Amino acid sequence: MTTAEIIAQKSLPVNTWLDCDPGHDDAVALLLALYMKESINLIGISTVNGNAPLLKTHNNASQLLTLYRASTSIPLHRGFAHPLEKADLPPPVSIHGDSGLDGVKNLPPINHPIVRKWHDQHGAEGPSVVEAFKNMVESRLNEDGSVRETVSMVITGPCTNVAAFKRKYPELYESGVIDRAMVMGGAFDVPQWTPYAEFNVATDPDALAELLTSCNVPVVLAPLNLTHQAIFDEGTHAQLLAPGCSWQEGQPMPAPKSEFRESLSTMLTFFRQAYIDQFGFTQGPPLHDPLCVLYLARPELLPGRWAHLSVDTSNTKRNGETTARFFTPEGMFNRWEERERFLSSDDQGAFPNCFVMETLDREEFMRVLLECVDRAEEVVAHTPL
């Protein structure tokens, strides 16, 4: 069975590995991955350098998993501290603060025993995550090389970890176990982190370029053009704080119903203010990273088009710039017949290597998010630290 056929026939829940660099919006992506249980089976998490240095993003992941009362049966691996080839890009302190997760009240301290259990779960950084991916793939292959079970990779930071795995074990990456790489990154004709490049891609453009060379694992991209539609507005914020309240614009925000809701509120308040200060973005913070998780569960909420995506990896000012040549009308990722038609043609050497999500049903996304908050709050209330 081809990768295309496997995805077309896939049933929920989707086996998912979250590769992240928390990050306030990564924190929301993690919440969705943990609490959309009917749709997402979170089998592993890895951290990477990005929104903050690796030491801090790994700390943040450990604290968030404790805050969310995640099962410690889920492995947490620390990934790479530096890009594949380029020099480090300074982290966006103006967006996420010095820690990468500033402003969050009630976050369990790094010296809490459960946080330490998460933090120290899987030893050294870098190459160990590549071996974790290797084991994950091999455990889902039959002796004859056929695929017993597939996994979707969700990458909400730079693509360094997954690209390093592809380079070391290309045959395993292409085996069919990994059915897609969901990537938050890139942008087309909207304001960028550099004059040309979105932050995640600018941090490690060679890594995304590496993933785009795959023959069997399509990239599914959530660019800024999409994620800037995912506005966490004041009305949603009020419902997060006090579900069912009758808040109206211009009124003070209601008091948080629980300490857990206060944590999420302060997380998103810091993020909102950072977007006001850095970009003059006053509508509310855009929740970039959760859309990659949402797509696995509710793809109908995020239609897009197949494209040939390229990344500038030069040592010029355009380093990290993403360019897309679109092929198909707006539709669904699983409309494989259109992709196969273009793959079988010789259209000046360009072929679809990426599905670009373009539009979002924002109201339904916010409903899903608030539902996950409700679920998490109940678990937190019954699981004291």
TAMOJO-V476306 format. One record per residue. SS is DSSP state (helix for helix, strand for strand, loop for the rest). OMEGA is omega in degrees with one decimal (999 if undefined). Layout:
BEGIN
SS;OMEGA + SS;OMEGA
END
This chain:
BEGIN
loop;-179.4 + loop;176.1 + helix;179.3 + helix;-179.0 + helix;-179.9 + helix;-178.4 + helix;-179.7 + helix;-177.6 + helix;-173.0 + loop;174.8 + loop;178.6 + loop;-1.4 + loop;-178.1 + strand;172.9 + strand;-170.9 + strand;170.5 + strand;-179.0 + strand;178.0 + strand;-164.3 + strand;178.1 + loop;-171.2 + loop;-15.7 + loop;-179.8 + helix;-179.5 + helix;170.3 + helix;-180.0 + helix;177.9 + helix;176.2 + helix;178.9 + helix;178.0 + helix;179.2 + helix;-178.0 + helix;-179.4 + helix;-169.2 + helix;166.9 + loop;-167.9 + loop;178.8 + loop;-176.0 + loop;-172.7 + strand;171.7 + strand;-175.5 + strand;-174.8 + strand;-179.6 + strand;-179.6 + strand;173.6 + strand;-179.0 + strand;-176.3 + loop;171.6 + loop;178.1 + loop;-179.7 + loop;173.1 + loop;175.0 + loop;-174.9 + helix;-179.7 + helix;-177.0 + helix;178.9 + helix;177.5 + helix;173.4 + helix;-176.5 + helix;178.4 + helix;-179.7 + helix;179.8 + helix;179.8 + helix;179.2 + helix;175.8 + helix;177.9 + helix;-176.9 + loop;-179.3 + loop;177.6 + loop;177.4 + loop;179.6 + loop;172.4 + loop;177.2 + loop;-179.7 + strand;173.1 + strand;-178.3 + strand;175.3 + strand;-173.9 + loop;-171.3 + loop;-178.6 + loop;-176.4 + loop;177.4 + loop;-179.2 + loop;-172.8 + loop;-173.5 + loop;172.5 + loop;179.7 + loop;171.2 + loop;-179.4 + loop;-178.7 + loop;-175.7 + loop;-177.2 + helix;-178.5 + helix;-178.6 + helix;-172.6 + helix;-178.4 + loop;-174.8 + loop;-178.4 + loop;-170.5 + loop;-179.7 + loop;-177.8 + loop;169.1 + loop;-174.5 + loop;176.9 + loop;173.1 + loop;177.2 + loop;-179.7 + loop;-176.9 + loop;-175.6 + loop;179.7 + loop;176.0 + loop;-175.8 + helix;-179.4 + helix;175.8 + helix;179.7 + helix;178.3 + helix;176.2 + helix;-172.9 + helix;-173.0 + loop;-171.2 + loop;-174.6 + loop;164.7 + loop;-164.7 + loop;-179.2 + loop;168.3 + loop;-172.2 + helix;-178.3 + helix;179.8 + helix;176.4 + helix;178.3 + helix;176.0 + helix;176.3 + helix;178.6 + helix;-179.8 + helix;179.4 + helix;-179.6 + helix;-176.3 + helix;-178.8 + loop;-178.9 + loop;175.5 + strand;172.4 + loop;-177.8 + loop;-179.7 + loop;178.9 + loop;178.3 + loop;-174.4 + strand;177.1 + loop;-173.9 + loop;-178.9 + loop;179.6 + strand;173.1 + strand;177.9 + strand;175.2 + strand;-174.4 + strand;-176.2 + loop;172.5 + loop;172.6 + loop;-173.7 + loop;-170.7 + helix;-174.0 + helix;-175.7 + helix;177.9 + helix;177.2 + helix;176.2 + helix;179.4 + helix;-179.0 + helix;-176.8 + helix;-176.5 + loop;-175.4 + helix;-178.2 + helix;177.2 + helix;177.4 + helix;-177.4 + loop;-171.5 + loop;-175.7 + loop;176.6 + loop;174.9 + strand;-172.7 + strand;177.6 + strand;175.2 + strand;178.0 + strand;-172.5 + strand;167.8 + strand;-179.5 + loop;177.0 + loop;178.5 + loop;-180.0 + loop;173.7 + loop;170.9 + loop;-178.7 + loop;-172.6 + loop;175.5 + loop;167.0 + loop;178.8 + loop;-175.3 + loop;-166.8 + loop;170.8 + loop;-168.9 + helix;-176.2 + helix;-179.5 + helix;178.5 + helix;-179.2 + helix;179.3 + loop;-178.1 + helix;-179.9 + helix;-178.3 + helix;176.7 + helix;177.9 + helix;178.2 + helix;-179.1 + helix;-178.1 + loop;176.9 + loop;-176.1 + loop;175.3 + loop;-170.8 + loop;-174.8 + loop;179.3 + strand;170.5 + strand;172.4 + strand;-166.9 + strand;169.8 + strand;-179.0 + loop;178.9 + helix;178.3 + helix;176.9 + helix;-169.5 + helix;176.0 + loop;172.7 + loop;-174.4 + loop;-172.0 + strand;173.3 + loop;-172.1 + loop;-175.0 + helix;178.1 + helix;176.8 + helix;179.2 + helix;179.0 + helix;179.4 + helix;174.5 + helix;-178.4 + helix;-173.3 + loop;-176.5 + loop;177.8 + loop;-178.0 + loop;-178.9 + loop;-178.4 + loop;175.0 + loop;-177.8 + loop;-179.0 + loop;177.5 + loop;173.1 + loop;176.8 + loop;178.0 + loop;176.4 + loop;179.8 + loop;179.9 + loop;-177.1 + loop;176.1 + helix;179.1 + helix;178.1 + helix;175.5 + helix;178.6 + helix;-179.2 + helix;179.7 + helix;-179.9 + helix;176.1 + helix;-175.0 + helix;174.5 + helix;176.7 + helix;-178.3 + helix;178.3 + helix;-178.1 + helix;177.9 + helix;179.2 + helix;174.9 + helix;-175.6 + helix;-173.1 + helix;-171.4 + helix;-173.0 + loop;-175.5 + loop;-167.9 + loop;-175.6 + loop;-173.5 + loop;-176.7 + loop;172.5 + strand;-179.1 + loop;-173.7 + loop;-165.1 + loop;-177.7 + helix;-176.2 + helix;176.7 + helix;176.8 + helix;-179.6 + helix;-176.2 + helix;-179.5 + helix;-178.4 + helix;-173.3 + loop;-175.4 + helix;-179.2 + helix;178.9 + helix;-172.7 + loop;178.5 + loop;-179.4 + strand;-178.2 + strand;170.9 + strand;-177.7 + strand;165.2 + strand;-177.3 + strand;174.6 + strand;-177.5 + strand;176.1 + loop;179.5 + loop;-179.5 + loop;174.7 + loop;179.9 + loop;-179.7 + loop;-179.9 + loop;-179.4 + loop;179.4 + loop;179.1 + loop;177.8 + strand;179.3 + strand;-178.4 + strand;169.3 + strand;-173.8 + strand;-175.5 + loop;-165.6 + loop;171.0 + loop;178.0 + loop;-179.2 + strand;-175.2 + loop;177.6 + loop;-175.2 + loop;175.3 + loop;-172.5 + helix;-175.4 + helix;179.6 + helix;178.0 + helix;-178.5 + helix;179.2 + helix;179.9 + helix;178.5 + helix;-177.3 + loop;179.4 + loop;177.5 + loop;-174.7 + loop;178.9 + loop;174.9 + loop;179.6 + loop;179.6 + loop;179.6 + loop;173.8 + loop;-172.5 + strand;170.0 + strand;-176.4 + strand;175.1 + strand;-171.6 + loop;-177.7 + loop;-174.1 + loop;166.9 + loop;-171.8 + helix;-177.6 + helix;179.9 + helix;176.0 + helix;-179.4 + helix;176.3 + helix;178.0 + helix;179.6 + helix;-178.9 + helix;175.8 + helix;177.4 + helix;176.5 + helix;177.7 + helix;-178.9 + helix;-178.6 + helix;-179.8 + helix;180.0 + helix;178.7 + helix;-179.9 + helix;-178.7 + helix;-177.4 + loop;-178.5 + loop;-179.3 + loop;178.8 + loop;999
END
